Every structure is written in structure tokens, then in C-alpha cells.
Amino acid sequence: MVVTCIVFLNFIIAEVSNSYQIIKDTVDVIIQQERAQLINESKLMLSARFGEKRLTTWKHIFPKYIISRQEED
């Protein structure tokens, strides 16, 4: 009975570790997607408030591209 419990707990720990690793791998991508959506939303709000013509003179406010680099382990 004790050996069965130890084996079962080992399987549970392995599944939890696997789930944590999947979340850890995808969290950076999700954060970058959310950041890009917030930048786009703020640009749309400012263009609605001040007009598209005036917004083009404020090129320093919004990045033209968002570059994301992944570190190698």
C-alpha cells in the first residue's frame, strides 16, 4: 500500500511539474501579446481624441515595431 501511494504521488508531482513548465514557457509570449494590444488600444484612443493627422506628428510616442528576442537556455 505504501509503495502504491508513493508511485501515485510521483505521478501527481510529474503532472504538476509538466503543467508548470508549459505555463512558464508561454507566459512571456502572453505578456508580449497583451503589451502589443495595450499599445494598439492607446493609439486608437488617442487618434479618436486628437485625430489621425495630429497623431502622425507624435511618432515618438508609439513604437513602429515591437521586437521580442528569446533567450537560449
C-alpha positions as CSV (number, residue, x, y, z in Angstrom):
1,M,0.0,0.0,0.0
2,V,2.8,2.4,0.9
3,V,4.6,1.7,-2.4
4,T,1.4,2.3,-4.4
5,C,0.9,5.7,-2.6
6,I,4.5,6.7,-3.3
7,V,4.2,5.8,-7.0
8,F,0.8,7.7,-7.3
9,L,2.3,10.8,-5.6
10,N,5.2,10.6,-8.0
11,F,2.8,10.7,-11.0
12,I,0.9,13.6,-9.5
13,I,4.2,15.6,-9.0
14,A,5.2,14.8,-12.5
15,E,2.0,16.1,-13.9
16,V,2.1,19.3,-11.8
17,S,5.7,19.9,-12.9
18,N,4.7,19.4,-16.6
19,S,1.8,21.9,-16.2
20,Y,4.0,24.5,-14.5
21,Q,6.6,24.2,-17.3
22,I,4.0,24.7,-20.0
23,I,2.7,27.8,-18.3
24,K,6.3,29.1,-17.7
25,D,7.1,28.7,-21.4
26,T,4.1,30.6,-22.6
27,V,3.8,33.4,-20.1
28,D,6.4,35.6,-21.9
29,V,4.5,35.3,-25.2
30,I,1.2,36.2,-23.5
31,I,2.8,39.2,-21.8
32,Q,4.1,40.5,-25.1
33,Q,0.7,40.0,-26.8
34,E,-1.0,41.9,-24.1
35,R,1.5,44.7,-24.3
36,A,1.0,45.0,-28.0
37,Q,-2.8,45.1,-27.6
38,L,-2.5,47.8,-25.0
39,I,-0.2,49.9,-27.3
40,N,-2.7,49.5,-30.1
41,E,-5.6,50.4,-27.9
42,S,-4.0,53.5,-26.6
43,K,-3.1,54.6,-30.2
44,L,-6.7,54.1,-31.2
45,M,-7.9,56.1,-28.2
46,L,-5.5,59.0,-28.9
47,S,-6.4,59.1,-32.6
48,A,-10.1,59.2,-31.7
49,R,-9.4,62.1,-29.3
50,F,-6.9,64.2,-31.2
51,G,-7.4,63.0,-34.8
52,E,-5.2,60.8,-37.0
53,K,-3.4,63.8,-38.6
54,R,-2.2,65.1,-35.3
55,L,-1.2,61.7,-34.2
56,T,1.2,61.3,-37.1
57,T,3.2,64.2,-35.8
58,W,3.7,62.3,-32.5
59,K,5.8,59.4,-33.9
60,H,7.9,59.3,-30.8
61,I,5.0,58.1,-28.6
62,F,4.4,54.8,-30.2
63,P,6.9,52.2,-31.5
64,K,6.7,51.3,-35.1
65,Y,7.7,47.7,-34.3
66,I,7.9,45.6,-31.2
67,I,10.9,43.3,-31.3
68,S,10.9,40.3,-29.0
69,R,14.0,38.2,-28.6
70,Q,14.1,34.8,-26.9
71,E,17.0,33.8,-24.8
72,E,18.5,30.4,-25.3
73,D,18.9,28.2,-22.4
